[in-house]
């Protein structure tokens, strides 16, 4: 991802809609992408707190999309679109 532009409002809406459809693997990969981005692109190397203002909620972790760096948002947006398509293809192959 070479752009440092924020997601458009339409992309943010699509992101929020698609993230709700992810499987456990998708959520885990999103967390890993956020953590690796933090370690490689910020001075904060802490492994004891969630990056970019993330919060623990019961058994889940929540991140505010607007608190993430633009380049990371672009990467996550691309990943979510690819992962959802892969999930749909896998479901079609099962039937």
N, CA, C and O atoms as a GROMACS GRO file, in nm:
protein
  380
    1UNK      N    1   0.087  -0.117   0.000
    1UNK     CA    2   0.000   0.000   0.000
    1UNK      C    3   0.090   0.122   0.000
    1UNK      O    4   0.173   0.140   0.089
    2UNK      N    5   0.074   0.206  -0.100
    2UNK     CA    6   0.160   0.323  -0.110
    2UNK      C    7   0.089   0.452  -0.073
    2UNK      O    8   0.154   0.554  -0.049
    3UNK      N    9  -0.042   0.450  -0.069
    3UNK     CA   10  -0.114   0.573  -0.039
    3UNK      C   11  -0.124   0.598   0.112
    3UNK      O   12  -0.134   0.505   0.192
    4UNK      N   13  -0.121   0.724   0.146
    4UNK     CA   14  -0.137   0.761   0.286
    4UNK      C   15  -0.269   0.836   0.305
    4UNK      O   16  -0.288   0.907   0.404
    5UNK      N   17  -0.359   0.818   0.210
    5UNK     CA   18  -0.488   0.885   0.217
    5UNK      C   19  -0.584   0.806   0.306
    5UNK      O   20  -0.576   0.683   0.315
    6UNK      N   21  -0.674   0.878   0.370
    6UNK     CA   22  -0.776   0.815   0.453
    6UNK      C   23  -0.875   0.741   0.364
    6UNK      O   24  -0.887   0.772   0.245
    7UNK      N   25  -0.945   0.645   0.420
    7UNK     CA   26  -1.053   0.580   0.347
    7UNK      C   27  -1.164   0.681   0.324
    7UNK      O   28  -1.186   0.771   0.405
    8UNK      N   29  -1.235   0.666   0.213
    8UNK     CA   30  -1.350   0.752   0.188
    8UNK      C   31  -1.463   0.710   0.283
    8UNK      O   32  -1.457   0.602   0.343
    9UNK      N   33  -1.563   0.794   0.297
    9UNK     CA   34  -1.678   0.758   0.382
    9UNK      C   35  -1.742   0.628   0.333
    9UNK      O   36  -1.784   0.545   0.414
   10UNK      N   37  -1.750   0.612   0.202
   10UNK     CA   38  -1.809   0.490   0.145
   10UNK      C   39  -1.724   0.367   0.182
   10UNK      O   40  -1.778   0.262   0.217
   11UNK      N   41  -1.592   0.382   0.174
   11UNK     CA   42  -1.504   0.271   0.211
   11UNK      C   43  -1.515   0.238   0.359
   11UNK      O   44  -1.513   0.122   0.398
   12UNK      N   45  -1.525   0.342   0.443
   12UNK     CA   46  -1.540   0.319   0.587
   12UNK      C   47  -1.670   0.245   0.617
   12UNK      O   48  -1.672   0.154   0.699
   13UNK      N   49  -1.777   0.284   0.550
   13UNK     CA   50  -1.906   0.214   0.569
   13UNK      C   51  -1.894   0.069   0.527
   13UNK      O   52  -1.941  -0.021   0.597
   14UNK      N   53  -1.831   0.045   0.411
   14UNK     CA   54  -1.813  -0.091   0.361
   14UNK      C   55  -1.725  -0.171   0.458
   14UNK      O   56  -1.753  -0.288   0.486
   15UNK      N   57  -1.620  -0.109   0.508
   15UNK     CA   58  -1.530  -0.173   0.604
   15UNK      C   59  -1.608  -0.221   0.726
   15UNK      O   60  -1.596  -0.336   0.768
   16UNK      N   61  -1.688  -0.130   0.782
   16UNK     CA   62  -1.764  -0.164   0.903
   16UNK      C   63  -1.866  -0.275   0.876
   16UNK      O   64  -1.892  -0.358   0.964
   17UNK      N   65  -1.923  -0.276   0.759
   17UNK     CA   66  -2.019  -0.380   0.722
   17UNK      C   67  -1.949  -0.515   0.705
   17UNK      O   68  -1.995  -0.617   0.756
   18UNK      N   69  -1.837  -0.515   0.634
   18UNK     CA   70  -1.766  -0.640   0.605
   18UNK      C   71  -1.698  -0.699   0.729
   18UNK      O   72  -1.693  -0.821   0.744
   19UNK      N   73  -1.647  -0.613   0.818
   19UNK     CA   74  -1.577  -0.665   0.934
   19UNK      C   75  -1.670  -0.749   1.021
   19UNK      O   76  -1.625  -0.840   1.090
   20UNK      N   77  -1.799  -0.719   1.018
   20UNK     CA   78  -1.896  -0.795   1.096
   20UNK      C   79  -1.919  -0.935   1.040
   20UNK      O   80  -1.975  -1.021   1.109
   21UNK      N   81  -1.877  -0.959   0.917
   21UNK     CA   82  -1.898  -1.089   0.854
   21UNK      C   83  -1.776  -1.180   0.863
   21UNK      O   84  -1.781  -1.295   0.819
   22UNK      N   85  -1.667  -1.130   0.921
   22UNK     CA   86  -1.544  -1.208   0.926
   22UNK      C   87  -1.554  -1.328   1.018
   22UNK      O   88  -1.629  -1.329   1.115
   23UNK      N   89  -1.477  -1.429   0.984
   23UNK     CA   90  -1.464  -1.546   1.070
   23UNK      C   91  -1.353  -1.520   1.172
   23UNK      O   92  -1.288  -1.416   1.169
   24UNK      N   93  -1.330  -1.615   1.260
   24UNK     CA   94  -1.229  -1.600   1.365
   24UNK      C   95  -1.091  -1.577   1.306
   24UNK      O   96  -1.015  -1.494   1.356
   25UNK      N   97  -1.058  -1.648   1.201
   25UNK     CA   98  -0.928  -1.632   1.137
   25UNK      C   99  -0.911  -1.489   1.087
   25UNK      O  100  -0.804  -1.430   1.103
   26UNK      N  101  -1.014  -1.433   1.028
   26UNK     CA  102  -1.008  -1.296   0.979
   26UNK      C  103  -0.980  -1.197   1.090
   26UNK      O  104  -0.898  -1.107   1.074
   27UNK      N  105  -1.050  -1.214   1.204
   27UNK     CA  106  -1.027  -1.124   1.318
   27UNK      C  107  -0.884  -1.138   1.371
   27UNK      O  108  -0.820  -1.040   1.407
   28UNK      N  109  -0.836  -1.261   1.376
   28UNK     CA  110  -0.700  -1.284   1.425
   28UNK      C  111  -0.597  -1.219   1.334
   28UNK      O  112  -0.500  -1.160   1.382
   29UNK      N  113  -0.617  -1.230   1.204
   29UNK     CA  114  -0.523  -1.170   1.109
   29UNK      C  115  -0.527  -1.018   1.119
   29UNK      O  116  -0.422  -0.953   1.110
   30UNK      N  117  -0.644  -0.960   1.138
   30UNK     CA  118  -0.654  -0.814   1.155
   30UNK      C  119  -0.572  -0.771   1.276
   30UNK      O  120  -0.498  -0.673   1.269
   31UNK      N  121  -0.586  -0.843   1.387
   31UNK     CA  122  -0.508  -0.808   1.507
   31UNK      C  123  -0.358  -0.816   1.478
   31UNK      O  124  -0.283  -0.727   1.517
   32UNK      N  125  -0.316  -0.922   1.410
   32UNK     CA  126  -0.174  -0.938   1.379
   32UNK      C  127  -0.126  -0.824   1.288
   32UNK      O  128  -0.018  -0.769   1.310
   33UNK      N  129  -0.206  -0.788   1.188
   33UNK     CA  130  -0.168  -0.677   1.100
   33UNK      C  131  -0.153  -0.546   1.177
   33UNK      O  132  -0.059  -0.470   1.154
   34UNK      N  133  -0.245  -0.520   1.268
   34UNK     CA  134  -0.237  -0.398   1.349
   34UNK      C  135  -0.114  -0.400   1.438
   34UNK      O  136  -0.042  -0.300   1.447
   35UNK      N  137  -0.087  -0.513   1.502
   35UNK     CA  138   0.028  -0.524   1.592
   35UNK      C  139   0.160  -0.511   1.516
   35UNK      O  140   0.250  -0.440   1.560
   36UNK      N  141   0.172  -0.579   1.404
   36UNK     CA  142   0.296  -0.572   1.326
   36UNK      C  143   0.317  -0.430   1.273
   36UNK      O  144   0.429  -0.379   1.274
   37UNK      N  145   0.209  -0.367   1.228
   37UNK     CA  146   0.221  -0.229   1.181
   37UNK      C  147   0.273  -0.140   1.294
   37UNK      O  148   0.360  -0.057   1.272
   38UNK      N  149   0.219  -0.159   1.413
   38UNK     CA  150   0.263  -0.081   1.529
   38UNK      C  151   0.412  -0.101   1.555
   38UNK      O  152   0.486  -0.005   1.574
   39UNK      N  153   0.455  -0.225   1.556
   39UNK     CA  154   0.594  -0.255   1.588
   39UNK      C  155   0.690  -0.203   1.482
   39UNK      O  156   0.802  -0.163   1.514
   40UNK      N  157   0.648  -0.204   1.356
   40UNK     CA  158   0.737  -0.162   1.248
   40UNK      C  159   0.729  -0.013   1.217
   40UNK      O  160   0.819   0.040   1.151
   41UNK      N  161   0.625   0.056   1.262
   41UNK     CA  162   0.605   0.194   1.218
   41UNK      C  163   0.591   0.296   1.328
   41UNK      O  164   0.570   0.414   1.300
   42UNK      N  165   0.600   0.256   1.453
   42UNK     CA  166   0.588   0.352   1.562
   42UNK      C  167   0.702   0.331   1.662
   42UNK      O  168   0.771   0.230   1.660
   43UNK      N  169   0.718   0.428   1.747
   43UNK     CA  170   0.818   0.418   1.854
   43UNK      C  171   0.768   0.332   1.969
   43UNK      O  172   0.847   0.284   2.050
   44UNK      N  173   0.636   0.311   1.975
   44UNK     CA  174   0.575   0.234   2.084
   44UNK      C  175   0.591   0.085   2.056
   44UNK      O  176   0.520   0.028   1.973
   45UNK      N  177   0.684   0.023   2.126
   45UNK     CA  178   0.710  -0.121   2.107
   45UNK      C  179   0.650  -0.204   2.220
   45UNK      O  180   0.683  -0.322   2.236
   46UNK      N  181   0.562  -0.143   2.298
   46UNK     CA  182   0.502  -0.211   2.413
   46UNK      C  183   0.416  -0.328   2.368
   46UNK      O  184   0.333  -0.316   2.278
   47UNK      N  185   0.438  -0.442   2.432
   47UNK     CA  186   0.354  -0.558   2.404
   47UNK      C  187   0.252  -0.578   2.516
   47UNK      O  188   0.176  -0.675   2.515
   48UNK      N  189   0.250  -0.485   2.611
   48UNK     CA  190   0.161  -0.499   2.726
   48UNK      C  191   0.030  -0.421   2.710
   48UNK      O  192  -0.062  -0.438   2.789
   49UNK      N  193   0.022  -0.337   2.609
   49UNK     CA  194  -0.101  -0.263   2.585
   49UNK      C  195  -0.138  -0.272   2.439
   49UNK      O  196  -0.053  -0.296   2.353
   50UNK      N  197  -0.265  -0.254   2.411
   50UNK     CA  198  -0.311  -0.262   2.274
   50UNK      C  199  -0.269  -0.136   2.198
   50UNK      O  200  -0.275  -0.026   2.253
   51UNK      N  201  -0.228  -0.152   2.074
   51UNK     CA  202  -0.186  -0.035   1.996
   51UNK      C  203  -0.304   0.051   1.951
   51UNK      O  204  -0.417   0.003   1.942
   52UNK      N  205  -0.275   0.177   1.923
   52UNK     CA  206  -0.370   0.270   1.864
   52UNK      C  207  -0.501   0.281   1.942
   52UNK      O  208  -0.609   0.294   1.884
   53UNK      N  209  -0.490   0.275   2.074
   53UNK     CA  210  -0.608   0.296   2.159
   53UNK      C  211  -0.706   0.180   2.162
   53UNK      O  212  -0.821   0.199   2.200
   54UNK      N  213  -0.662   0.062   2.122
   54UNK     CA  214  -0.750  -0.055   2.127
   54UNK      C  215  -0.794  -0.085   2.269
   54UNK      O  216  -0.726  -0.049   2.366
   55UNK      N  217  -0.909  -0.150   2.281
   55UNK     CA  218  -0.964  -0.181   2.414
   55UNK      C  219  -1.009  -0.326   2.420
   55UNK      O  220  -1.059  -0.382   2.323
   56UNK      N  221  -0.990  -0.385   2.538
   56UNK     CA  222  -1.043  -0.518   2.563
   56UNK      C  223  -1.189  -0.504   2.606
   56UNK      O  224  -1.220  -0.427   2.696
   57UNK      N  225  -1.278  -0.578   2.541
   57UNK     CA  226  -1.420  -0.582   2.577
   57UNK      C  227  -1.459  -0.728   2.596
   57UNK      O  228  -1.474  -0.802   2.499
   58UNK      N  229  -1.476  -0.767   2.721
   58UNK     CA  230  -1.506  -0.907   2.755
   58UNK      C  231  -1.403  -0.997   2.689
   58UNK      O  232  -1.287  -0.997   2.729
   59UNK      N  233  -1.445  -1.075   2.588
   59UNK     CA  234  -1.352  -1.166   2.522
   59UNK      C  235  -1.306  -1.113   2.387
   59UNK      O  236  -1.238  -1.184   2.312
   60UNK      N  237  -1.341  -0.989   2.355
   60UNK     CA  238  -1.305  -0.930   2.227
   60UNK      C  239  -1.209  -0.814   2.244
   60UNK      O  240  -1.188  -0.764   2.354
   61UNK      N  241  -1.153  -0.772   2.133
   61UNK     CA  242  -1.070  -0.653   2.127
   61UNK      C  243  -1.136  -0.559   2.028
   61UNK      O  244  -1.181  -0.601   1.922
   62UNK      N  245  -1.142  -0.431   2.063
   62UNK     CA  246  -1.207  -0.334   1.976
   62UNK      C  247  -1.109  -0.222   1.944
   62UNK      O  248  -1.039  -0.170   2.032
   63UNK      N  249  -1.105  -0.185   1.816
   63UNK     CA  250  -1.024  -0.074   1.770
   63UNK      C  251  -1.117   0.028   1.705
   63UNK      O  252  -1.213  -0.008   1.637
   64UNK      N  253  -1.087   0.156   1.727
   64UNK     CA  254  -1.160   0.264   1.661
   64UNK      C  255  -1.094   0.286   1.526
   64UNK      O  256  -0.977   0.324   1.520
   65UNK      N  257  -1.166   0.263   1.419
   65UNK     CA  258  -1.113   0.277   1.284
   65UNK      C  259  -1.050   0.414   1.264
   65UNK      O  260  -0.945   0.426   1.201
   66UNK      N  261  -1.112   0.518   1.317
   66UNK     CA  262  -1.061   0.654   1.298
   66UNK      C  263  -0.930   0.679   1.372
   66UNK      O  264  -0.859   0.775   1.340
   67UNK      N  265  -0.897   0.596   1.470
   67UNK     CA  266  -0.773   0.613   1.547
   67UNK      C  267  -0.653   0.547   1.478
   67UNK      O  268  -0.539   0.570   1.518
   68UNK      N  269  -0.679   0.466   1.376
   68UNK     CA  270  -0.572   0.396   1.307
   68UNK      C  271  -0.507   0.487   1.202
   68UNK      O  272  -0.574   0.572   1.144
   69UNK      N  273  -0.377   0.469   1.178
   69UNK     CA  274  -0.311   0.545   1.073
   69UNK      C  275  -0.374   0.514   0.936
   69UNK      O  276  -0.420   0.402   0.913
   70UNK      N  277  -0.375   0.612   0.848
   70UNK     CA  278  -0.439   0.596   0.718
   70UNK      C  279  -0.384   0.479   0.638
   70UNK      O  280  -0.460   0.403   0.578
   71UNK      N  281  -0.253   0.465   0.637
   71UNK     CA  282  -0.192   0.355   0.560
   71UNK      C  283  -0.238   0.219   0.613
   71UNK      O  284  -0.264   0.128   0.536
   72UNK      N  285  -0.249   0.206   0.745
   72UNK     CA  286  -0.297   0.082   0.806
   72UNK      C  287  -0.443   0.059   0.770
   72UNK      O  288  -0.483  -0.054   0.742
   73UNK      N  289  -0.524   0.164   0.771
   73UNK     CA  290  -0.666   0.150   0.732
   73UNK      C  291  -0.675   0.097   0.589
   73UNK      O  292  -0.757   0.010   0.560
   74UNK      N  293  -0.591   0.150   0.500
   74UNK     CA  294  -0.592   0.104   0.360
   74UNK      C  295  -0.555  -0.043   0.352
   74UNK      O  296  -0.616  -0.119   0.276
   75UNK      N  297  -0.455  -0.086   0.429
   75UNK     CA  298  -0.413  -0.226   0.429
   75UNK      C  299  -0.525  -0.316   0.482
   75UNK      O  300  -0.554  -0.421   0.424
   76UNK      N  301  -0.588  -0.275   0.592
   76UNK     CA  302  -0.695  -0.355   0.650
   76UNK      C  303  -0.815  -0.363   0.558
   76UNK      O  304  -0.879  -0.467   0.547
   77UNK      N  305  -0.846  -0.253   0.491
   77UNK     CA  306  -0.958  -0.249   0.396
   77UNK      C  307  -0.934  -0.349   0.283
   77UNK      O  308  -1.023  -0.425   0.245
   78UNK      N  309  -0.812  -0.348   0.230
   78UNK     CA  310  -0.778  -0.441   0.122
   78UNK      C  311  -0.785  -0.586   0.172
   78UNK      O  312  -0.840  -0.673   0.105
   79UNK      N  313  -0.729  -0.610   0.291
   79UNK     CA  314  -0.732  -0.746   0.347
   79UNK      C  315  -0.875  -0.794   0.366
   79UNK      O  316  -0.909  -0.906   0.328
   80UNK      N  317  -0.960  -0.711   0.425
   80UNK     CA  318  -1.098  -0.753   0.454
   80UNK      C  319  -1.170  -0.790   0.326
   80UNK      O  320  -1.241  -0.890   0.321
   81UNK      N  321  -1.153  -0.711   0.221
   81UNK     CA  322  -1.219  -0.742   0.094
   81UNK      C  323  -1.170  -0.874   0.038
   81UNK      O  324  -1.251  -0.954  -0.010
   82UNK      N  325  -1.041  -0.899   0.043
   82UNK     CA  326  -0.986  -1.025  -0.007
   82UNK      C  327  -1.034  -1.142   0.078
   82UNK      O  328  -1.073  -1.246   0.026
   83UNK      N  329  -1.030  -1.124   0.210
   83UNK     CA  330  -1.068  -1.234   0.300
   83UNK      C  331  -1.216  -1.269   0.286
   83UNK      O  332  -1.252  -1.387   0.286
   84UNK      N  333  -1.302  -1.170   0.274
   84UNK     CA  334  -1.445  -1.198   0.259
   84UNK      C  335  -1.471  -1.273   0.129
   84UNK      O  336  -1.552  -1.366   0.126
   85UNK      N  337  -1.403  -1.234   0.021
   85UNK     CA  338  -1.418  -1.306  -0.106
   85UNK      C  339  -1.371  -1.450  -0.092
   85UNK      O  340  -1.434  -1.542  -0.146
   86UNK      N  341  -1.261  -1.470  -0.021
   86UNK     CA  342  -1.210  -1.606   0.001
   86UNK      C  343  -1.309  -1.688   0.082
   86UNK      O  344  -1.332  -1.805   0.051
   87UNK      N  345  -1.367  -1.628   0.186
   87UNK     CA  346  -1.467  -1.698   0.266
   87UNK      C  347  -1.586  -1.738   0.180
   87UNK      O  348  -1.636  -1.850   0.191
   88UNK      N  349  -1.632  -1.646   0.093
   88UNK     CA  350  -1.746  -1.676   0.005
   88UNK      C  351  -1.712  -1.789  -0.091
   88UNK      O  352  -1.795  -1.877  -0.114
   89UNK      N  353  -1.591  -1.787  -0.147
   89UNK     CA  354  -1.550  -1.894  -0.239
   89UNK      C  355  -1.542  -2.028  -0.167
   89UNK      O  356  -1.583  -2.131  -0.221
   90UNK      N  357  -1.491  -2.027  -0.045
   90UNK     CA  358  -1.483  -2.152   0.032
   90UNK      C  359  -1.622  -2.205   0.065
   90UNK      O  360  -1.643  -2.326   0.063
   91UNK      N  361  -1.716  -2.117   0.094
   91UNK     CA  362  -1.853  -2.161   0.121
   91UNK      C  363  -1.917  -2.219  -0.003
   91UNK      O  364  -1.995  -2.314   0.007
   92UNK      N  365  -1.888  -2.165  -0.119
   92UNK     CA  366  -1.944  -2.219  -0.243
   92UNK      C  367  -1.887  -2.357  -0.274
   92UNK      O  368  -1.957  -2.442  -0.328
   93UNK      N  369  -1.761  -2.378  -0.240
   93UNK     CA  370  -1.698  -2.506  -0.265
   93UNK      C  371  -1.751  -2.615  -0.173
   93UNK      O  372  -1.744  -2.733  -0.206
   94UNK      N  373  -1.804  -2.577  -0.059
   94UNK     CA  374  -1.860  -2.674   0.037
   94UNK      C  375  -1.992  -2.728  -0.011
   94UNK      O  376  -2.024  -2.845   0.010
   95UNK      N  377  -2.068  -2.643  -0.076
   95UNK     CA  378  -2.204  -2.681  -0.119
   95UNK      C  379  -2.201  -2.777  -0.235
   95UNK      O  380  -2.306  -2.819  -0.283
   0.00000   0.00000   0.00000
